[in-house]
Amino acid sequence: MSSSKGSLRRYIITRLFLVIPMIFILLTLVFVLMRVAPGNPILAALGGHLTRAQLLQRERAAGYDKALIVQYGEYLKQVLTGHLGTTITDHRPVTQVIAQNGAATLELTMAAMFVALIVGIPLGMLAGRRRDSWLDTGARIYGIVIYAAPVFFLGLLAQLLFGHILNWLPTSSESSVLVQATLTPHTNILIIDAMIDGQWGDIPDLLAHLVLPAATLGLVISGVVLRLVRVNVIQAMKGDYVEAARARGLKERSVVVRHAFRNALVPIVTVTGLQAALLLSGAVLTEETFNWPGIGSELIYYLEARDYIAVQGIITVFALAVVAISLLIDLINAWIDPRVRY
């Protein structure tokens, strides 16, 4: 037992040390990509709105008049201290933009992953258990079609059906105007803020606004989860440990859930975690379709405005989030399957 714990501890320490150069490389890439973009970012964002003297003052304030190596050092210092600068266009702290709009994206991502898992895992297990049956065929067709469908097209269909024809659910925004005005932004995740303030009557409105965007995005990802679970369950069902479990007289459901599915968890957790990272940084189309005030929509706005300071800060946080999720996936896999540690 102590050997097992020790190996897990060594694995965790090793992975934590490996994260340091990974973060350094990512930060360097972000800095270089932002600096090789053509044009002066201050002039591109504010040219025509300010005088030459004011533009020079903004350049000095942003540090663009300094040598690249000095800018790079200041950029690393900003990341370490959690201060990512101030946007050029609307003069907001980048950390404030990320805290406000990133919370909305996080809320949407968590809800979408919940939908993807509760749909994809049961269907994948059923398809793997009933291989080549009509259930398996139907599940595979669903997985291919739903993943291939453009998310904005599914969103528009959902808005048309459930919002305009049936009039069951709201089709845009994170909440109604009245609820938004009464909530205090503790975490900027409105459902949690409503719970903190004890405004339980606002939660149905918040959930109603969340259903369509989360279901649309979650169903698309469920196609990936379904196919991944199916393939790994089929492979696991061929294992000797499954035959041994059957020989002991265990029920088929227990064999599939406790033995086949559990041993298939490592690739499932890996891909699911990476999908969560991609959702966190790439739910732009869903946010645009449903007018969801997430960080993806803000990133598009700052890209169009050529506000490189805002773009640099947002992409930096995306990169760090992907690294953190990748580390978490590796640690979970090592805990599930001791073979990963060696």
Secondary structure as GFF3:
##gff-version 3
##sequence-region A 1 342
A	DSSP	alpha_helix	2	36	.	.	.	ID=ss1
A	DSSP	alpha_helix	41	46	.	.	.	ID=ss2
A	DSSP	alpha_helix	52	62	.	.	.	ID=ss3
A	DSSP	alpha_helix	68	81	.	.	.	ID=ss4
A	DSSP	alpha_helix	94	129	.	.	.	ID=ss5
A	DSSP	alpha_helix	134	148	.	.	.	ID=ss6
A	DSSP	alpha_helix	151	158	.	.	.	ID=ss7
A	DSSP	pi_helix	159	165	.	.	.	ID=ss8
A	DSSP	alpha_helix	177	182	.	.	.	ID=ss9
A	DSSP	alpha_helix	190	197	.	.	.	ID=ss10
A	DSSP	three_ten_helix	200	202	.	.	.	ID=ss11
A	DSSP	alpha_helix	203	237	.	.	.	ID=ss12
A	DSSP	alpha_helix	240	247	.	.	.	ID=ss13
A	DSSP	alpha_helix	252	254	.	.	.	ID=ss14
A	DSSP	pi_helix	255	261	.	.	.	ID=ss15
A	DSSP	alpha_helix	262	263	.	.	.	ID=ss16
A	DSSP	alpha_helix	265	282	.	.	.	ID=ss17
A	DSSP	alpha_helix	284	289	.	.	.	ID=ss18
A	DSSP	alpha_helix	295	304	.	.	.	ID=ss19
A	DSSP	alpha_helix	308	336	.	.	.	ID=ss20
A	DSSP	three_ten_helix	338	341	.	.	.	ID=ss21
###
